[in-house]
Structure formats: structure tokens, C-alpha cells
Amino acid sequence: MHDHDVSSQSKSERGEYIALNEDESTEDLESPVPRRWGILSVSFFTNPLVYAPLAIVFAGAIVFFWMTRTGNQYKYTDCGVTPDEARARGCVFEPMQRAWIPPECYFPEPGEDYDTFRDRKWYLDPKMTIDADVENLEVGEVSVAYTRYWHDEHCTYLLRKLALAVSMGKKMINSKALDIEHSNHCALAIAERLASSYNVSFVETDRSFTESHLGFEWCLPLKTVVGPDRAVPVYPKGSEKN
């Protein structure tokens, strides 16, 4: 067993601090520490075992965000642009709207309260000299028809339709009933007519009439205004829009 002379060991070997003079530099005493973070970060993200799960998580987050933003998507039948197309696709003619309605958002109420084409005369010309065929009107075959005092009744019918759809918990309703511009037009037109009706000569002097064009409506979600739900048309195979 040999004894080592402690004094012969350098101070650095003994772990002691070395005092330096003011003019001496510490440069030689400080050994640089290699920086490995850059290399580690590159190898970390280029490793398939790392970036593949991260990519899946990131893609899932995007899909989840998109789904929460877009809400539900409802489908409805496109009724086409002719009575034959609408009928072949299962759309339903609604007399008080004079329009074909997709089956997904059709409901008969409150149509039973009206006798649309038999409680007044309908015509094929604006001068109201050519009588319209009532049966053709009832099956939605007449493109343009004219009558008197039907516009306001049609307007109030659509307001009832919208209220019923909400009350019955319908997911969708036809586009005309949910058209805010049409609703505003109806409200203003009815108010104007009511104001005029206070004149005793109103009935004698009024020459207004309703020009009704055959419509082909689509469906809209009832939550359109307050939520991101939307409706998309479904076209039959072989049609131009498919």
C-alpha cells in the first residue's frame, strides 16, 4: 500500500479553486459545452414514430374544429324547374304557395284551412279576361296565374307555416317561408293595404291584382340564423347538376 503525497496533486485534481490574478484570463479554464438541442430537435421531428402521431392529432383537431363550426348538414331533393321534374322527384305541390316543395321539408298544415283555387276566380292574363283551368291550377301545371286579393292571404299563410314549423319541431322548412326579404315585403304590403282599407271608397277604386308565378322551392334548416346548420340539394342521377 502506497501513500500518495497530497501536496504533489494539482489543485485542480483535488477539486480546489485556483485563485487568479486580475490580469489572468479564465478563457483557458472554461471548456465549451457542446449544444445538442438543435440536433435533438431536428432528429425528434424527423422520426416517423414522432411526427406521424402528431400529424394524426393535428388533422383530428382540424376535423373536430370544422365539424363544430359547420354543424349539421341536411339533404333535400332538388325539385327541378318544371312540374314534370318536380313530380318525378317526389316533390309536393302546395296550393297556397303555388310552389313545388321538396318532400324533406313539406308538411300539409295549415293548407286544409284554405280552398285556394275555388274561392275566387283565377285568370291567365293580367287583364283577367281569360279564365284559368282550376284543375290545372290544383296540380301545379300553370306557370303564371292572376287573381284578386290573394297576395295578402298568401303572405299570412306563410307566416302561419313558419310558426307551425317551429311549434312542430321541424328541422327544415321551405325557402319561401324562411325568406326574410319576402316576410318584410309581406308585412309592409299588408300594412299599406290595411291603411288604405279605412277609406270607404277603397273597394270601388282598388284595381290591384296578384300575379303569381309557379315556384320551385328548396329546404332550409330552421336554425340557419342562430347556428351553422345547412342544407344541400340532392340531384337525381343523370340530371344536369349531378
Backbone torsions as a table, in degrees:
resi	resn	phi	psi	omega
1	MET	NA	128.0	-175.8
2	HIS	-111.4	137.2	174.9
3	ASP	-88.9	134.0	177.7
4	HIS	-97.0	137.0	177.2
5	ASP	-75.4	111.1	-177.5
6	VAL	-61.9	-32.9	-176.8
7	SER	-67.9	-24.8	-179.7
8	SER	-75.2	-15.6	178.3
9	GLN	-77.6	142.5	176.6
10	SER	-67.9	156.6	179.9
11	LYS	-64.8	-30.6	179.8
12	SER	-69.8	-33.9	178.2
13	GLU	-68.9	-31.8	179.9
14	ARG	-83.0	0.2	178.0
15	GLY	78.2	15.8	180.0
16	GLU	-87.9	157.4	175.4
17	TYR	-76.1	145.9	177.8
18	ILE	-105.0	122.9	178.4
19	ALA	-76.7	136.6	-179.5
20	LEU	-115.1	147.0	171.1
21	ASN	-74.2	161.5	-176.8
22	GLU	-61.9	-31.0	-176.4
23	ASP	-87.6	-1.3	179.3
24	GLU	-87.3	148.1	-177.1
25	SER	-98.9	148.3	176.3
26	THR	-92.6	4.6	-172.4
27	GLU	-60.8	-42.4	-176.4
28	ASP	-73.9	-20.3	-176.9
29	LEU	-85.2	-22.0	-177.2
30	GLU	-95.4	106.8	177.7
31	SER	-85.1	130.8	-177.5
32	PRO	-63.3	139.5	177.7
33	VAL	-92.3	122.9	-178.6
34	PRO	-64.5	136.1	-179.8
35	ARG	-92.0	117.3	-176.1
36	ARG	-107.8	-4.6	-174.7
37	TRP	-63.2	-41.2	-178.9
38	GLY	-61.0	-45.4	-179.9
39	ILE	-65.2	-42.3	-179.3
40	LEU	-63.5	-42.3	-177.1
41	SER	-66.1	-38.9	179.2
42	VAL	-65.9	-47.8	-179.6
43	SER	-66.0	-29.9	-179.7
44	PHE	-64.7	-46.4	-174.3
45	PHE	-86.8	-11.4	176.1
46	THR	-94.2	-3.1	177.3
47	ASN	-79.2	119.4	-179.1
48	PRO	-56.1	-32.5	180.0
49	LEU	-67.0	-17.0	-179.9
50	VAL	-98.9	-52.9	-172.7
51	TYR	-75.7	-24.7	179.1
52	ALA	-63.9	-51.0	176.2
53	PRO	-61.8	-37.0	178.6
54	LEU	-63.6	-40.2	178.8
55	ALA	-64.1	-39.8	178.7
56	ILE	-64.2	-44.3	178.8
57	VAL	-62.5	-43.4	-179.2
58	PHE	-64.0	-44.4	178.7
59	ALA	-63.7	-40.2	177.9
60	GLY	-62.2	-38.5	178.6
61	ALA	-64.3	-39.5	178.6
62	ILE	-64.7	-45.6	179.9
63	VAL	-61.9	-43.8	179.5
64	PHE	-61.6	-44.3	179.2
65	PHE	-62.4	-42.7	-179.8
66	TRP	-63.5	-42.1	-178.9
67	MET	-65.6	-40.0	-179.9
68	THR	-70.8	-25.9	-179.9
69	ARG	-85.1	-35.6	-176.0
70	THR	-84.5	-23.4	178.7
71	GLY	69.1	-157.7	-178.3
72	ASN	-77.7	152.6	176.2
73	GLN	-124.9	115.6	-179.2
74	TYR	-100.8	147.2	179.0
75	LYS	-109.2	146.5	177.0
76	TYR	-142.7	159.1	-178.4
77	THR	-79.4	132.5	172.6
78	ASP	-78.8	124.8	-173.7
79	CYS	-83.7	-1.7	-179.7
80	GLY	78.1	-155.6	-176.7
81	VAL	-132.6	6.6	177.4
82	THR	-134.2	156.4	177.3
83	PRO	-58.2	-38.4	-179.9
84	ASP	-63.6	-42.7	178.0
85	GLU	-63.8	-45.6	-178.4
86	ALA	-61.7	-44.1	-179.0
87	ARG	-64.8	-43.3	-178.5
88	ALA	-65.2	-26.9	-177.5
89	ARG	-93.0	4.3	176.4
90	GLY	86.6	10.5	177.6
91	CYS	-74.1	158.1	-173.9
92	VAL	-117.7	132.6	177.6
93	PHE	-81.9	127.9	179.8
94	GLU	-111.7	107.5	-172.7
95	PRO	-54.6	-46.5	-175.9
96	MET	-70.5	-11.1	172.2
97	GLN	-102.7	-15.6	-171.9
98	ARG	49.1	51.2	-175.9
99	ALA	-152.2	151.9	173.8
100	TRP	-88.6	132.1	-173.8
101	ILE	-117.2	134.7	175.2
102	PRO	-58.9	142.6	-177.8
103	PRO	-61.7	-26.3	-177.0
104	GLU	-67.8	-22.6	-179.6
105	CYS	-126.4	18.6	177.6
106	TYR	-92.3	138.0	166.0
107	PHE	-147.6	142.1	-169.3
108	PRO	-70.7	-28.0	-176.9
109	GLU	-64.3	143.7	-4.0
110	PRO	-99.0	36.7	-174.7
111	GLY	-58.7	-26.6	-177.7
112	GLU	-68.2	-12.9	179.3
113	ASP	-85.0	-0.2	-174.1
114	TYR	-128.0	148.0	171.9
115	ASP	-120.0	75.5	-162.4
116	THR	-54.4	-45.7	-170.9
117	PHE	-105.2	0.6	-177.7
118	ARG	-117.8	-3.3	178.4
119	ASP	-95.4	3.8	176.4
120	ARG	-163.4	168.3	-179.2
121	LYS	-87.2	142.7	176.1
122	TRP	-120.2	149.5	-174.7
123	TYR	-133.0	165.9	179.8
124	LEU	-102.0	-3.7	-178.9
125	ASP	-133.4	153.2	-178.1
126	PRO	-65.8	-21.3	176.9
127	LYS	-81.4	-7.3	177.6
128	MET	56.2	55.7	177.1
129	THR	-116.1	-19.3	-178.9
130	ILE	-107.6	114.8	-178.2
131	ASP	-67.8	139.4	174.9
132	ALA	-88.2	147.0	177.3
133	ASP	-75.4	119.9	-175.1
134	VAL	-61.8	-40.8	-178.1
135	GLU	-65.5	-37.9	176.1
136	ASN	-65.9	-36.2	176.3
137	LEU	-63.3	-42.5	-174.5
138	GLU	-69.3	-23.0	179.8
139	VAL	-103.7	10.3	173.9
140	GLY	72.4	38.1	-178.6
141	GLU	-102.9	-12.1	-174.1
142	VAL	-93.9	120.4	-176.3
143	SER	-68.7	-46.7	-179.1
144	VAL	-134.0	132.5	179.7
145	ALA	-139.3	157.1	-176.2
146	TYR	-130.4	143.4	175.3
147	THR	-159.1	-178.2	-179.5
148	ARG	-116.4	145.0	173.7
149	TYR	57.7	35.3	177.3
150	TRP	-105.8	-27.0	-175.6
151	HIS	-55.3	-50.2	-176.6
152	ASP	-66.8	-35.4	178.0
153	GLU	-67.2	-40.0	175.8
154	HIS	-60.8	-40.9	-179.9
155	CYS	-64.2	-49.1	-178.8
156	THR	-67.1	-30.0	175.6
157	TYR	-60.9	-44.8	-178.8
158	LEU	-67.3	-33.9	175.9
159	LEU	-65.5	-39.8	175.6
160	ARG	-64.1	-40.9	-178.8
161	LYS	-59.8	-45.4	-179.5
162	LEU	-64.6	-44.3	179.6
163	ALA	-62.8	-40.2	178.6
164	LEU	-65.6	-40.4	-179.9
165	ALA	-60.2	-42.1	178.0
166	VAL	-66.5	-44.9	-178.5
167	SER	-63.5	-36.0	-177.8
168	MET	-85.9	-2.1	178.2
169	GLY	71.9	31.8	179.4
170	LYS	-69.4	142.1	178.5
171	LYS	-81.1	-31.2	-179.4
172	MET	-135.4	160.2	175.6
173	ILE	-144.4	159.7	-177.0
174	ASN	-68.2	155.4	-171.2
175	SER	-62.7	-33.4	-179.2
176	LYS	-67.8	-40.8	-178.8
177	ALA	-67.2	-25.3	-178.6
178	LEU	-104.1	10.9	-179.6
179	ASP	-81.4	109.8	-175.9
180	ILE	-66.3	-34.2	178.5
181	GLU	-65.5	-41.3	178.1
182	HIS	-65.8	-39.5	178.6
183	SER	-63.4	-42.8	177.6
184	ASN	-63.5	-43.0	177.8
185	HIS	-59.2	-44.8	-179.7
186	CYS	-61.7	-47.4	-177.7
187	ALA	-60.3	-43.9	-178.9
188	LEU	-69.9	-39.8	-179.8
189	ALA	-65.9	-41.6	179.3
190	ILE	-66.4	-41.9	178.7
191	ALA	-61.8	-40.7	179.3
192	GLU	-65.3	-41.8	-180.0
193	ARG	-67.6	-38.3	178.0
194	LEU	-62.9	-40.8	178.6
195	ALA	-63.5	-39.2	180.0
196	SER	-71.1	-29.7	-174.8
197	SER	-69.5	-14.3	177.4
198	TYR	-71.7	-13.7	176.5
199	ASN	-79.6	127.1	-175.6
200	VAL	-63.6	-23.6	-178.5
201	SER	-93.0	9.8	-174.8
202	PHE	-58.2	-50.2	-175.9
203	VAL	-63.7	-37.6	-177.4
204	GLU	-72.4	-34.7	-174.9
205	THR	-96.7	-17.1	-176.8
206	ASP	-71.2	124.6	179.4
207	ARG	-120.9	19.2	-177.9
208	SER	-72.5	155.3	176.3
209	PHE	-147.0	166.5	-179.6
210	THR	-105.9	127.4	172.9
211	GLU	-102.8	114.8	-174.2
212	SER	-113.5	120.5	177.8
213	HIS	-98.7	139.2	178.5
214	LEU	-63.8	130.5	-176.2
215	GLY	-111.7	158.9	175.2
216	PHE	-132.5	96.3	-171.7
217	GLU	-86.9	172.6	174.1
218	TRP	-128.7	179.7	-177.1
219	CYS	-103.3	149.2	175.0
220	LEU	-135.3	141.1	175.9
221	PRO	-66.6	141.9	178.8
222	LEU	-69.2	-14.0	179.7
223	LYS	-95.5	14.6	-175.8
224	THR	-55.1	-41.6	-173.9
225	VAL	-74.3	-36.7	-173.5
226	VAL	-105.7	-5.0	-178.1
227	GLY	-144.5	173.0	-176.2
228	PRO	-89.2	7.9	-179.2
229	ASP	-61.1	149.2	177.6
230	ARG	-146.6	163.6	-179.7
231	ALA	-121.4	141.6	-179.8
232	VAL	-125.2	141.5	-178.9
233	PRO	-75.3	151.6	174.2
234	VAL	-118.2	117.8	-178.0
235	TYR	-96.6	145.5	178.2
236	PRO	-68.1	154.1	179.7
237	LYS	-61.9	136.3	178.5
238	GLY	90.2	-7.4	179.1
239	SER	-76.8	165.7	-175.6
240	GLU	-64.8	-33.7	-173.6
241	LYS	-89.2	-1.2	-177.0
242	ASN	-78.1	NA	NA
